[in-house]
Amino acid sequence: MFSNIGVPGLILILTLALIIFGPKKLPEIGRAFGQTLKEFKKSTRELTDDVMKDIDIDEEKKNLTK
């Protein structure tokens, strides 16, 4: 998704964000974004663990029926 932005594009985006939101609001936005990303990763990890548990349970049932 962001592979085509590059360093100059990233600098432009950060500069625009600084101009639009100001230096006082920018750390709050960054903190909120970080927390959102952390929650997303946690949810993804939990979902993956649940799926892996289901797969393991299914394999165990198949082994017991053999």
N, CA, C, O and CB atoms as a CASP TS submission, in Angstrom:
PFRMAT TS
TARGET T0000
AUTHOR 0000-0000-0000
METHOD Language model
MODEL 1
PARENT N/A
ATOM      1  N   MET     1       0.822  -1.191   0.000  1.00  0.00           N
ATOM      2  CA  MET     1       0.000   0.000   0.000  1.00  0.00           C
ATOM      3  C   MET     1       0.869   1.259   0.000  1.00  0.00           C
ATOM      4  O   MET     1       0.668   2.157  -0.818  1.00  0.00           O
ATOM      5  CB  MET     1      -0.937  -0.004   1.206  1.00  0.00           C
ATOM      6  N   PHE     2       1.835   1.320   0.921  1.00  0.00           N
ATOM      7  CA  PHE     2       2.679   2.500   1.016  1.00  0.00           C
ATOM      8  C   PHE     2       4.029   2.316   0.348  1.00  0.00           C
ATOM      9  O   PHE     2       4.929   3.133   0.544  1.00  0.00           O
ATOM     10  CB  PHE     2       2.878   2.865   2.450  1.00  0.00           C
ATOM     11  N   SER     3       4.186   1.275  -0.427  1.00  0.00           N
ATOM     12  CA  SER     3       5.492   0.989  -1.004  1.00  0.00           C
ATOM     13  C   SER     3       5.912   2.002  -2.065  1.00  0.00           C
ATOM     14  O   SER     3       7.105   2.136  -2.333  1.00  0.00           O
ATOM     15  CB  SER     3       5.489  -0.388  -1.599  1.00  0.00           C
ATOM     16  N   ASN     4       4.975   2.713  -2.673  1.00  0.00           N
ATOM     17  CA  ASN     4       5.310   3.649  -3.735  1.00  0.00           C
ATOM     18  C   ASN     4       5.454   5.087  -3.246  1.00  0.00           C
ATOM     19  O   ASN     4       5.698   5.979  -4.059  1.00  0.00           O
ATOM     20  CB  ASN     4       4.266   3.587  -4.805  1.00  0.00           C
ATOM     21  N   ILE     5       5.310   5.340  -1.954  1.00  0.00           N
ATOM     22  CA  ILE     5       5.381   6.713  -1.451  1.00  0.00           C
ATOM     23  C   ILE     5       6.811   7.224  -1.452  1.00  0.00           C
ATOM     24  O   ILE     5       7.082   8.283  -2.019  1.00  0.00           O
ATOM     25  CB  ILE     5       4.798   6.798  -0.043  1.00  0.00           C
ATOM     26  N   GLY     6       7.719   6.509  -0.840  1.00  0.00           N
ATOM     27  CA  GLY     6       9.111   6.921  -0.769  1.00  0.00           C
ATOM     28  C   GLY     6       9.334   7.964   0.310  1.00  0.00           C
ATOM     29  O   GLY     6       8.388   8.416   0.956  1.00  0.00           O
ATOM     30  N   VAL     7      10.580   8.340   0.499  1.00  0.00           N
ATOM     31  CA  VAL     7      10.943   9.292   1.545  1.00  0.00           C
ATOM     32  C   VAL     7      10.415  10.704   1.246  1.00  0.00           C
ATOM     33  O   VAL     7       9.866  11.335   2.149  1.00  0.00           O
ATOM     34  CB  VAL     7      12.460   9.329   1.708  1.00  0.00           C
ATOM     35  N   PRO     8      10.557  11.220   0.028  1.00  0.00           N
ATOM     36  CA  PRO     8      10.029  12.572  -0.224  1.00  0.00           C
ATOM     37  C   PRO     8       8.515  12.660  -0.017  1.00  0.00           C
ATOM     38  O   PRO     8       8.018  13.653   0.514  1.00  0.00           O
ATOM     39  CB  PRO     8      10.373  13.007  -1.644  1.00  0.00           C
ATOM     40  N   GLY     9       7.796  11.645  -0.428  1.00  0.00           N
ATOM     41  CA  GLY     9       6.347  11.640  -0.232  1.00  0.00           C
ATOM     42  C   GLY     9       5.974  11.594   1.232  1.00  0.00           C
ATOM     43  O   GLY     9       5.033  12.260   1.664  1.00  0.00           O
ATOM     44  N   LEU    10       6.717  10.802   1.999  1.00  0.00           N
ATOM     45  CA  LEU    10       6.471  10.706   3.436  1.00  0.00           C
ATOM     46  C   LEU    10       6.745  12.041   4.128  1.00  0.00           C
ATOM     47  O   LEU    10       5.984  12.455   5.002  1.00  0.00           O
ATOM     48  CB  LEU    10       7.339   9.600   4.055  1.00  0.00           C
ATOM     49  N   ILE    11       7.815  12.707   3.743  1.00  0.00           N
ATOM     50  CA  ILE    11       8.129  14.029   4.305  1.00  0.00           C
ATOM     51  C   ILE    11       7.029  15.024   3.965  1.00  0.00           C
ATOM     52  O   ILE    11       6.649  15.833   4.813  1.00  0.00           O
ATOM     53  CB  ILE    11       9.490  14.539   3.778  1.00  0.00           C
ATOM     54  N   LEU    12       6.512  14.980   2.747  1.00  0.00           N
ATOM     55  CA  LEU    12       5.430  15.876   2.341  1.00  0.00           C
ATOM     56  C   LEU    12       4.172  15.623   3.166  1.00  0.00           C
ATOM     57  O   LEU    12       3.521  16.566   3.615  1.00  0.00           O
ATOM     58  CB  LEU    12       5.125  15.704   0.848  1.00  0.00           C
ATOM     59  N   ILE    13       3.833  14.359   3.365  1.00  0.00           N
ATOM     60  CA  ILE    13       2.650  14.008   4.157  1.00  0.00           C
ATOM     61  C   ILE    13       2.801  14.483   5.593  1.00  0.00           C
ATOM     62  O   ILE    13       1.865  15.047   6.159  1.00  0.00           O
ATOM     63  CB  ILE    13       2.408  12.493   4.127  1.00  0.00           C
ATOM     64  N   LEU    14       3.969  14.262   6.191  1.00  0.00           N
ATOM     65  CA  LEU    14       4.197  14.703   7.566  1.00  0.00           C
ATOM     66  C   LEU    14       4.172  16.223   7.691  1.00  0.00           C
ATOM     67  O   LEU    14       3.665  16.754   8.679  1.00  0.00           O
ATOM     68  CB  LEU    14       5.526  14.168   8.071  1.00  0.00           C
ATOM     69  N   THR    15       4.710  16.920   6.708  1.00  0.00           N
ATOM     70  CA  THR    15       4.681  18.379   6.711  1.00  0.00           C
ATOM     71  C   THR    15       3.250  18.899   6.617  1.00  0.00           C
ATOM     72  O   THR    15       2.868  19.819   7.341  1.00  0.00           O
ATOM     73  CB  THR    15       5.519  18.931   5.554  1.00  0.00           C
ATOM     74  N   LEU    16       2.466  18.308   5.726  1.00  0.00           N
ATOM     75  CA  LEU    16       1.063  18.716   5.608  1.00  0.00           C
ATOM     76  C   LEU    16       0.292  18.437   6.897  1.00  0.00           C
ATOM     77  O   LEU    16      -0.530  19.253   7.314  1.00  0.00           O
ATOM     78  CB  LEU    16       0.396  17.992   4.433  1.00  0.00           C
ATOM     79  N   ALA    17       0.549  17.299   7.527  1.00  0.00           N
ATOM     80  CA  ALA    17      -0.117  16.975   8.788  1.00  0.00           C
ATOM     81  C   ALA    17       0.260  17.985   9.868  1.00  0.00           C
ATOM     82  O   ALA    17      -0.589  18.388  10.664  1.00  0.00           O
ATOM     83  CB  ALA    17       0.247  15.550   9.241  1.00  0.00           C
ATOM     84  N   LEU    18       1.507  18.389   9.899  1.00  0.00           N
ATOM     85  CA  LEU    18       1.963  19.378  10.869  1.00  0.00           C
ATOM     86  C   LEU    18       1.283  20.724  10.634  1.00  0.00           C
ATOM     87  O   LEU    18       0.896  21.402  11.586  1.00  0.00           O
ATOM     88  CB  LEU    18       3.486  19.534  10.798  1.00  0.00           C
ATOM     89  N   ILE    19       1.137  21.110   9.370  1.00  0.00           N
ATOM     90  CA  ILE    19       0.496  22.391   9.042  1.00  0.00           C
ATOM     91  C   ILE    19      -0.996  22.337   9.376  1.00  0.00           C
ATOM     92  O   ILE    19      -1.544  23.285   9.938  1.00  0.00           O
ATOM     93  CB  ILE    19       0.700  22.737   7.540  1.00  0.00           C
ATOM     94  N   ILE    20      -1.650  21.230   9.031  1.00  0.00           N
ATOM     95  CA  ILE    20      -3.102  21.122   9.232  1.00  0.00           C
ATOM     96  C   ILE    20      -3.458  21.005  10.714  1.00  0.00           C
ATOM     97  O   ILE    20      -4.345  21.712  11.192  1.00  0.00           O
ATOM     98  CB  ILE    20      -3.655  19.912   8.468  1.00  0.00           C
ATOM     99  N   PHE    21      -2.780  20.126  11.439  1.00  0.00           N
ATOM    100  CA  PHE    21      -3.161  19.851  12.819  1.00  0.00           C
ATOM    101  C   PHE    21      -2.391  20.669  13.845  1.00  0.00           C
ATOM    102  O   PHE    21      -2.863  20.833  14.970  1.00  0.00           O
ATOM    103  CB  PHE    21      -2.970  18.405  13.107  1.00  0.00           C
ATOM    104  N   GLY    22      -1.245  21.176  13.497  1.00  0.00           N
ATOM    105  CA  GLY    22      -0.462  21.962  14.434  1.00  0.00           C
ATOM    106  C   GLY    22       0.410  21.092  15.323  1.00  0.00           C
ATOM    107  O   GLY    22       0.165  19.895  15.473  1.00  0.00           O
ATOM    108  N   PRO    23       1.434  21.707  15.915  1.00  0.00           N
ATOM    109  CA  PRO    23       2.389  20.932  16.716  1.00  0.00           C
ATOM    110  C   PRO    23       1.811  20.409  18.028  1.00  0.00           C
ATOM    111  O   PRO    23       2.333  19.438  18.577  1.00  0.00           O
ATOM    112  CB  PRO    23       3.593  21.775  17.014  1.00  0.00           C
ATOM    113  N   LYS    24       0.751  21.024  18.544  1.00  0.00           N
ATOM    114  CA  LYS    24       0.179  20.564  19.813  1.00  0.00           C
ATOM    115  C   LYS    24      -0.714  19.348  19.623  1.00  0.00           C
ATOM    116  O   LYS    24      -0.753  18.469  20.484  1.00  0.00           O
ATOM    117  CB  LYS    24      -0.613  21.683  20.471  1.00  0.00           C
ATOM    118  N   LYS    25      -1.421  19.286  18.523  1.00  0.00           N
ATOM    119  CA  LYS    25      -2.377  18.207  18.284  1.00  0.00           C
ATOM    120  C   LYS    25      -1.718  16.965  17.674  1.00  0.00           C
ATOM    121  O   LYS    25      -2.225  15.855  17.833  1.00  0.00           O
ATOM    122  CB  LYS    25      -3.486  18.696  17.372  1.00  0.00           C
ATOM    123  N   LEU    26      -0.609  17.146  16.989  1.00  0.00           N
ATOM    124  CA  LEU    26       0.048  16.047  16.280  1.00  0.00           C
ATOM    125  C   LEU    26       0.476  14.897  17.203  1.00  0.00           C
ATOM    126  O   LEU    26       0.265  13.742  16.835  1.00  0.00           O
ATOM    127  CB  LEU    26       1.256  16.575  15.544  1.00  0.00           C
ATOM    128  N   PRO    27       1.066  15.150  18.384  1.00  0.00           N
ATOM    129  CA  PRO    27       1.406  14.022  19.273  1.00  0.00           C
ATOM    130  C   PRO    27       0.178  13.234  19.739  1.00  0.00           C
ATOM    131  O   PRO    27       0.240  12.013  19.882  1.00  0.00           O
ATOM    132  CB  PRO    27       2.161  14.536  20.489  1.00  0.00           C
ATOM    133  N   GLU    28      -0.927  13.927  19.975  1.00  0.00           N
ATOM    134  CA  GLU    28      -2.162  13.246  20.374  1.00  0.00           C
ATOM    135  C   GLU    28      -2.663  12.336  19.256  1.00  0.00           C
ATOM    136  O   GLU    28      -3.102  11.214  19.511  1.00  0.00           O
ATOM    137  CB  GLU    28      -3.248  14.271  20.749  1.00  0.00           C
ATOM    138  N   ILE    29      -2.596  12.817  18.035  1.00  0.00           N
ATOM    139  CA  ILE    29      -3.029  12.019  16.881  1.00  0.00           C
ATOM    140  C   ILE    29      -2.117  10.801  16.715  1.00  0.00           C
ATOM    141  O   ILE    29      -2.591   9.697  16.446  1.00  0.00           O
ATOM    142  CB  ILE    29      -3.026  12.879  15.583  1.00  0.00           C
ATOM    143  N   GLY    30      -0.820  11.006  16.875  1.00  0.00           N
ATOM    144  CA  GLY    30       0.133   9.900  16.777  1.00  0.00           C
ATOM    145  C   GLY    30      -0.101   8.857  17.853  1.00  0.00           C
ATOM    146  O   GLY    30      -0.030   7.658  17.588  1.00  0.00           O
ATOM    147  N   ARG    31      -0.378   9.309  19.063  1.00  0.00           N
ATOM    148  CA  ARG    31      -0.646   8.395  20.170  1.00  0.00           C
ATOM    149  C   ARG    31      -1.910   7.581  19.901  1.00  0.00           C
ATOM    150  O   ARG    31      -1.933   6.368  20.112  1.00  0.00           O
ATOM    151  CB  ARG    31      -0.784   9.173  21.489  1.00  0.00           C
ATOM    152  N   ALA    32      -2.956   8.255  19.435  1.00  0.00           N
ATOM    153  CA  ALA    32      -4.212   7.560  19.126  1.00  0.00           C
ATOM    154  C   ALA    32      -4.005   6.553  17.996  1.00  0.00           C
ATOM    155  O   ALA    32      -4.543   5.446  18.047  1.00  0.00           O
ATOM    156  CB  ALA    32      -5.314   8.575  18.740  1.00  0.00           C
ATOM    157  N   PHE    33      -3.243   6.922  16.992  1.00  0.00           N
ATOM    158  CA  PHE    33      -2.953   6.012  15.885  1.00  0.00           C
ATOM    159  C   PHE    33      -2.171   4.794  16.377  1.00  0.00           C
ATOM    160  O   PHE    33      -2.441   3.668  15.960  1.00  0.00           O
ATOM    161  CB  PHE    33      -2.164   6.741  14.781  1.00  0.00           C
ATOM    162  N   GLY    34      -1.204   5.021  17.262  1.00  0.00           N
ATOM    163  CA  GLY    34      -0.426   3.926  17.823  1.00  0.00           C
ATOM    164  C   GLY    34      -1.280   2.959  18.627  1.00  0.00           C
ATOM    165  O   GLY    34      -1.116   1.744  18.525  1.00  0.00           O
ATOM    166  N   GLN    35      -2.201   3.506  19.437  1.00  0.00           N
ATOM    167  CA  GLN    35      -3.096   2.655  20.220  1.00  0.00           C
ATOM    168  C   GLN    35      -4.024   1.858  19.310  1.00  0.00           C
ATOM    169  O   GLN    35      -4.287   0.682  19.560  1.00  0.00           O
ATOM    170  CB  GLN    35      -3.918   3.499  21.201  1.00  0.00           C
ATOM    171  N   THR    36      -4.513   2.494  18.266  1.00  0.00           N
ATOM    172  CA  THR    36      -5.377   1.802  17.317  1.00  0.00           C
ATOM    173  C   THR    36      -4.628   0.667  16.630  1.00  0.00           C
ATOM    174  O   THR    36      -5.162  -0.432  16.478  1.00  0.00           O
ATOM    175  CB  THR    36      -5.922   2.783  16.276  1.00  0.00           C
ATOM    176  N   LEU    37      -3.414   0.928  16.223  1.00  0.00           N
ATOM    177  CA  LEU    37      -2.594  -0.101  15.586  1.00  0.00           C
ATOM    178  C   LEU    37      -2.306  -1.248  16.545  1.00  0.00           C
ATOM    179  O   LEU    37      -2.330  -2.412  16.145  1.00  0.00           O
ATOM    180  CB  LEU    37      -1.285   0.500  15.081  1.00  0.00           C
ATOM    181  N   LYS    38      -2.033  -0.927  17.808  1.00  0.00           N
ATOM    182  CA  LYS    38      -1.776  -1.948  18.821  1.00  0.00           C
ATOM    183  C   LYS    38      -3.004  -2.834  19.021  1.00  0.00           C
ATOM    184  O   LYS    38      -2.877  -4.056  19.106  1.00  0.00           O
ATOM    185  CB  LYS    38      -1.370  -1.294  20.152  1.00  0.00           C
ATOM    186  N   GLU    39      -4.183  -2.233  19.096  1.00  0.00           N
ATOM    187  CA  GLU    39      -5.421  -3.000  19.259  1.00  0.00           C
ATOM    188  C   GLU    39      -5.694  -3.875  18.039  1.00  0.00           C
ATOM    189  O   GLU    39      -6.151  -5.010  18.174  1.00  0.00           O
ATOM    190  CB  GLU    39      -6.605  -2.057  19.501  1.00  0.00           C
ATOM    191  N   PHE    40      -5.415  -3.348  16.858  1.00  0.00           N
ATOM    192  CA  PHE    40      -5.605  -4.118  15.624  1.00  0.00           C
ATOM    193  C   PHE    40      -4.697  -5.341  15.610  1.00  0.00           C
ATOM    194  O   PHE    40      -5.134  -6.439  15.267  1.00  0.00           O
ATOM    195  CB  PHE    40      -5.331  -3.240  14.389  1.00  0.00           C
ATOM    196  N   LYS    41      -3.439  -5.150  15.981  1.00  0.00           N
ATOM    197  CA  LYS    41      -2.503  -6.271  16.025  1.00  0.00           C
ATOM    198  C   LYS    41      -2.947  -7.306  17.051  1.00  0.00           C
ATOM    199  O   LYS    41      -2.874  -8.507  16.795  1.00  0.00           O
ATOM    200  CB  LYS    41      -1.087  -5.777  16.350  1.00  0.00           C
ATOM    201  N   LYS    42      -3.406  -6.845  18.207  1.00  0.00           N
ATOM    202  CA  LYS    42      -3.873  -7.753  19.249  1.00  0.00           C
ATOM    203  C   LYS    42      -5.065  -8.574  18.757  1.00  0.00           C
ATOM    204  O   LYS    42      -5.119  -9.786  18.965  1.00  0.00           O
ATOM    205  CB  LYS    42      -4.252  -6.968  20.513  1.00  0.00           C
ATOM    206  N   SER    43      -6.015  -7.912  18.109  1.00  0.00           N
ATOM    207  CA  SER    43      -7.192  -8.605  17.590  1.00  0.00           C
ATOM    208  C   SER    43      -6.809  -9.619  16.520  1.00  0.00           C
ATOM    209  O   SER    43      -7.342 -10.729  16.486  1.00  0.00           O
ATOM    210  CB  SER    43      -8.194  -7.601  17.023  1.00  0.00           C
ATOM    211  N   THR    44      -5.897  -9.239  15.663  1.00  0.00           N
ATOM    212  CA  THR    44      -5.433 -10.141  14.604  1.00  0.00           C
ATOM    213  C   THR    44      -4.747 -11.357  15.200  1.00  0.00           C
ATOM    214  O   THR    44      -4.963 -12.482  14.748  1.00  0.00           O
ATOM    215  CB  THR    44      -4.477  -9.411  13.647  1.00  0.00           C
ATOM    216  N   ARG    45      -3.923 -11.136  16.210  1.00  0.00           N
ATOM    217  CA  ARG    45      -3.223 -12.235  16.870  1.00  0.00           C
ATOM    218  C   ARG    45      -4.218 -13.183  17.540  1.00  0.00           C
ATOM    219  O   ARG    45      -4.076 -14.402  17.439  1.00  0.00           O
ATOM    220  CB  ARG    45      -2.222 -11.690  17.906  1.00  0.00           C
ATOM    221  N   GLU    46      -5.227 -12.630  18.225  1.00  0.00           N
ATOM    222  CA  GLU    46      -6.235 -13.459  18.883  1.00  0.00           C
ATOM    223  C   GLU    46      -7.031 -14.268  17.857  1.00  0.00           C
ATOM    224  O   GLU    46      -7.319 -15.445  18.077  1.00  0.00           O
ATOM    225  CB  GLU    46      -7.183 -12.585  19.720  1.00  0.00           C
ATOM    226  N   LEU    47      -7.379 -13.643  16.753  1.00  0.00           N
ATOM    227  CA  LEU    47      -8.122 -14.346  15.710  1.00  0.00           C
ATOM    228  C   LEU    47      -7.291 -15.485  15.133  1.00  0.00           C
ATOM    229  O   LEU    47      -7.805 -16.582  14.913  1.00  0.00           O
ATOM    230  CB  LEU    47      -8.538 -13.375  14.597  1.00  0.00           C
ATOM    231  N   THR    48      -6.021 -15.230  14.890  1.00  0.00           N
ATOM    232  CA  THR    48      -5.126 -16.260  14.363  1.00  0.00           C
ATOM    233  C   THR    48      -5.001 -17.413  15.350  1.00  0.00           C
ATOM    234  O   THR    48      -5.026 -18.579  14.956  1.00  0.00           O
ATOM    235  CB  THR    48      -3.739 -15.670  14.055  1.00  0.00           C
ATOM    236  N   ASP    49      -4.868 -17.087  16.637  1.00  0.00           N
ATOM    237  CA  ASP    49      -4.768 -18.137  17.655  1.00  0.00           C
ATOM    238  C   ASP    49      -6.033 -18.990  17.692  1.00  0.00           C
ATOM    239  O   ASP    49      -5.956 -20.213  17.804  1.00  0.00           O
ATOM    240  CB  ASP    49      -4.510 -17.519  19.036  1.00  0.00           C
ATOM    241  N   ASP    50      -7.201 -18.344  17.597  1.00  0.00           N
ATOM    242  CA  ASP    50      -8.463 -19.078  17.598  1.00  0.00           C
ATOM    243  C   ASP    50      -8.565 -20.023  16.406  1.00  0.00           C
ATOM    244  O   ASP    50      -9.002 -21.165  16.548  1.00  0.00           O
ATOM    245  CB  ASP    50      -9.635 -18.106  17.591  1.00  0.00           C
ATOM    246  N   VAL    51      -8.168 -19.554  15.255  1.00  0.00           N
ATOM    247  CA  VAL    51      -8.222 -20.388  14.050  1.00  0.00           C
ATOM    248  C   VAL    51      -7.260 -21.562  14.185  1.00  0.00           C
ATOM    249  O   VAL    51      -7.597 -22.689  13.823  1.00  0.00           O
ATOM    250  CB  VAL    51      -7.884 -19.557  12.788  1.00  0.00           C
ATOM    251  N   MET    52      -6.070 -21.300  14.703  1.00  0.00           N
ATOM    252  CA  MET    52      -5.098 -22.384  14.871  1.00  0.00           C
ATOM    253  C   MET    52      -5.597 -23.413  15.884  1.00  0.00           C
ATOM    254  O   MET    52      -5.378 -24.610  15.703  1.00  0.00           O
ATOM    255  CB  MET    52      -3.736 -21.822  15.315  1.00  0.00           C
ATOM    256  N   LYS    53      -6.262 -22.964  16.945  1.00  0.00           N
ATOM    257  CA  LYS    53      -6.838 -23.902  17.922  1.00  0.00           C
ATOM    258  C   LYS    53      -7.883 -24.789  17.253  1.00  0.00           C
ATOM    259  O   LYS    53      -7.907 -26.003  17.460  1.00  0.00           O
ATOM    260  CB  LYS    53      -7.470 -23.135  19.112  1.00  0.00           C
ATOM    261  N   ASP    54      -8.746 -24.169  16.449  1.00  0.00           N
ATOM    262  CA  ASP    54      -9.776 -24.941  15.750  1.00  0.00           C
ATOM    263  C   ASP    54      -9.162 -25.968  14.810  1.00  0.00           C
ATOM    264  O   ASP    54      -9.655 -27.092  14.711  1.00  0.00           O
ATOM    265  CB  ASP    54     -10.698 -24.008  14.968  1.00  0.00           C
ATOM    266  N   ILE    55      -8.107 -25.596  14.130  1.00  0.00           N
ATOM    267  CA  ILE    55      -7.434 -26.517  13.216  1.00  0.00           C
ATOM    268  C   ILE    55      -6.831 -27.678  14.009  1.00  0.00           C
ATOM    269  O   ILE    55      -6.937 -28.834  13.602  1.00  0.00           O
ATOM    270  CB  ILE    55      -6.335 -25.781  12.399  1.00  0.00           C
ATOM    271  N   ASP    56      -6.196 -27.363  15.146  1.00  0.00           N
ATOM    272  CA  ASP    56      -5.603 -28.412  15.979  1.00  0.00           C
ATOM    273  C   ASP    56      -6.671 -29.364  16.510  1.00  0.00           C
ATOM    274  O   ASP    56      -6.463 -30.577  16.528  1.00  0.00           O
ATOM    275  CB  ASP    56      -4.826 -27.791  17.147  1.00  0.00           C
ATOM    276  N   ILE    57      -7.797 -28.832  16.937  1.00  0.00           N
ATOM    277  CA  ILE    57      -8.887 -29.661  17.455  1.00  0.00           C
ATOM    278  C   ILE    57      -9.422 -30.578  16.354  1.00  0.00           C
ATOM    279  O   ILE    57      -9.672 -31.760  16.588  1.00  0.00           O
ATOM    280  CB  ILE    57     -10.024 -28.776  18.022  1.00  0.00           C
ATOM    281  N   ASP    58      -9.596 -30.023  15.153  1.00  0.00           N
ATOM    282  CA  ASP    58     -10.074 -30.838  14.031  1.00  0.00           C
ATOM    283  C   ASP    58      -9.097 -31.964  13.706  1.00  0.00           C
ATOM    284  O   ASP    58      -9.521 -33.084  13.422  1.00  0.00           O
ATOM    285  CB  ASP    58     -10.292 -29.963  12.791  1.00  0.00           C
ATOM    286  N   GLU    59      -7.792 -31.680  13.745  1.00  0.00           N
ATOM    287  CA  GLU    59      -6.791 -32.704  13.458  1.00  0.00           C
ATOM    288  C   GLU    59      -6.803 -33.796  14.522  1.00  0.00           C
ATOM    289  O   GLU    59      -6.648 -34.977  14.214  1.00  0.00           O
ATOM    290  CB  GLU    59      -5.398 -32.076  13.363  1.00  0.00           C
ATOM    291  N   GLU    60      -6.988 -33.387  15.781  1.00  0.00           N
ATOM    292  CA  GLU    60      -7.047 -34.363  16.864  1.00  0.00           C
ATOM    293  C   GLU    60      -8.267 -35.281  16.701  1.00  0.00           C
ATOM    294  O   GLU    60      -8.170 -36.487  16.925  1.00  0.00           O
ATOM    295  CB  GLU    60      -7.092 -33.647  18.229  1.00  0.00           C
ATOM    296  N   LYS    61      -9.398 -34.716  16.316  1.00  0.00           N
ATOM    297  CA  LYS    61     -10.613 -35.523  16.096  1.00  0.00           C
ATOM    298  C   LYS    61     -10.394 -36.515  14.960  1.00  0.00           C
ATOM    299  O   LYS    61     -10.821 -37.667  15.049  1.00  0.00           O
ATOM    300  CB  LYS    61     -11.827 -34.613  15.780  1.00  0.00           C
ATOM    301  N   LYS    62      -9.738 -36.079  13.907  1.00  0.00           N
ATOM    302  CA  LYS    62      -9.469 -36.978  12.781  1.00  0.00           C
ATOM    303  C   LYS    62      -8.536 -38.105  13.198  1.00  0.00           C
ATOM    304  O   LYS    62      -8.712 -39.247  12.774  1.00  0.00           O
ATOM    305  CB  LYS    62      -8.862 -36.202  11.604  1.00  0.00           C
ATOM    306  N   ASN    63      -7.551 -37.792  14.023  1.00  0.00           N
ATOM    307  CA  ASN    63      -6.613 -38.826  14.477  1.00  0.00           C
ATOM    308  C   ASN    63      -7.300 -39.819  15.402  1.00  0.00           C
ATOM    309  O   ASN    63      -6.949 -40.999  15.401  1.00  0.00           O
ATOM    310  CB  ASN    63      -5.415 -38.189  15.192  1.00  0.00           C
ATOM    311  N   LEU    64      -8.265 -39.372  16.186  1.00  0.00           N
ATOM    312  CA  LEU    64      -8.965 -40.273  17.094  1.00  0.00           C
ATOM    313  C   LEU    64      -9.901 -41.219  16.362  1.00  0.00           C
ATOM    314  O   LEU    64     -10.125 -42.344  16.811  1.00  0.00           O
ATOM    315  CB  LEU    64      -9.742 -39.479  18.112  1.00  0.00           C
ATOM    316  N   THR    65     -10.448 -40.774  15.239  1.00  0.00           N
ATOM    317  CA  THR    65     -11.370 -41.609  14.490  1.00  0.00           C
ATOM    318  C   THR    65     -10.658 -42.648  13.632  1.00  0.00           C
ATOM    319  O   THR    65     -11.300 -43.573  13.134  1.00  0.00           O
ATOM    320  CB  THR    65     -12.243 -40.749  13.622  1.00  0.00           C
ATOM    321  N   LYS    66      -9.371 -42.520  13.453  1.00  0.00           N
ATOM    322  CA  LYS    66      -8.625 -43.481  12.607  1.00  0.00           C
ATOM    323  C   LYS    66      -8.350 -44.744  13.331  1.00  0.00           C
ATOM    324  O   LYS    66      -7.736 -45.654  12.774  1.00  0.00           O
ATOM    325  CB  LYS    66      -7.321 -42.893  12.131  1.00  0.00           C
TER
END
